[in-house]
Amino acid sequence: MPRLVALVLVLLYATPGVAETWRPETVGILAGMDRLFRDAETRSVKVRANDRYFRISKSGDELTLLRSSGPAPRNRPEDAIPHSRVVSGSNDITTAWLADGTDRYAHGVLGDTIEAAALKVRTATGKTASFTVRSDSVLEDLIPRLVDVDGDGRDEIIVVRSHKDAGAAVLLLGLRGNRLVRLAESVAIGTSNRWLNPIGAADFDGDGQAEVAAVETPHIGGKLLLLKIDGRRLREVGRYTGYSTHVIGSTELEMFAVTDINGDGAPEIILPTQDRMELRAISFAGGKLVVLAVAKLFRPVTTAILAEDVDGNGTPDILFGDQGGYLNIIRR
């Protein structure tokens, strides 16, 4: 999409309008809080602070933090890069991981200067397949995101590919036979050492086709992008300025949540503004950006953002940690 057209989209569609006001409450305060996650084994929401773990406990209407165990240990492939996540799937890919660490792209926004040269998967048939990028690029990422973008019942993988001279792009991979191949890729940012953070894929605008969402340059005037598959390209169909999903040097890439907060069947994206001092719940239903809800914050967001029903009323609550060690909840 030409930049002029993208600018017109921002001007036409990025006006918040009348939004609901969300008021965060404090669940607890933990010095050194650096991780908020849903424990897959216990299905509880947990927090890590100074290498200790806590879970959210409910008593009546009160939510508190209690000491807890950490997540169950998991075997990691020996060639997985540091800080990365090994991801499980249930379609044609059972496991995916970023592998073959290299220091040939010394950007270092994700906690170190080691990036992946390859993405590897184990298939449902027990085979291993890999996709290795050229020597002039790396996979500047920590999470292979398994999604079914085209609705064919097979897994696609969203990952960030950073080019030596052109910076980051969204890369979509998938299995074709026993080979892991490039299906589509977005246009790179255009400048070296410029990164983007994928959010995921869903039918955000309700048109029956999935879009890939990402935040480009989350540290420098971050732009929320929507991309559609167009042959071998991921074509930009929306660009909206003023958002962030990452802190430089952090390994936390999930500073957002995707959930349907208004029951219209199309998921919304909940993410911080550029300064991380405000949360917005954004709808793209009908192809227009509408801010449905806003939460003004006292301290910048620093952890993942979760949409989990922790108070048991059947509606996902919004949880996040901030720079002061406060664990916050927006009850819904």
MOWO-V63085 format. One record per residue. OMEGA is omega as a letter, one per 30 degrees, with the letter a starting at -180 (NA if undefined). Layout:
BEGIN
OMEGA
OMEGA
END
This chain:
BEGIN
l
a
a
l
l
l
l
l
l
a
a
a
a
l
a
a
l
a
l
l
l
a
a
l
l
l
l
l
a
l
l
l
a
l
l
a
l
l
a
a
a
a
l
l
a
a
l
l
a
l
l
a
l
l
l
l
a
l
a
l
a
l
l
l
l
l
a
l
l
l
l
l
a
l
l
l
a
a
l
a
a
l
a
a
l
a
l
l
a
l
a
l
l
a
l
l
l
a
l
a
l
l
a
l
a
l
l
a
a
l
l
a
l
l
a
l
a
l
a
l
l
a
l
l
l
l
l
l
a
l
a
a
l
a
l
l
l
l
a
a
l
a
l
a
a
a
l
a
a
l
a
l
l
a
l
a
l
l
a
l
a
a
a
a
a
l
a
l
l
a
l
a
l
l
l
a
l
a
l
a
l
l
a
l
l
l
l
a
l
a
l
l
l
a
l
a
l
l
l
a
l
l
a
a
l
a
l
l
a
l
l
l
l
l
l
a
a
l
a
l
a
l
l
a
l
a
l
l
l
a
l
a
l
a
a
l
l
a
a
a
l
a
l
l
a
l
a
l
a
l
l
a
a
l
a
l
l
a
l
a
a
l
a
l
l
a
l
l
l
a
l
l
a
a
l
l
l
l
l
l
a
l
l
a
a
l
l
l
l
l
a
a
a
l
l
a
l
a
a
l
l
a
l
l
a
l
a
l
a
l
l
a
l
a
a
l
a
a
l
l
a
a
l
a
l
l
a
l
l
a
a
NA
END
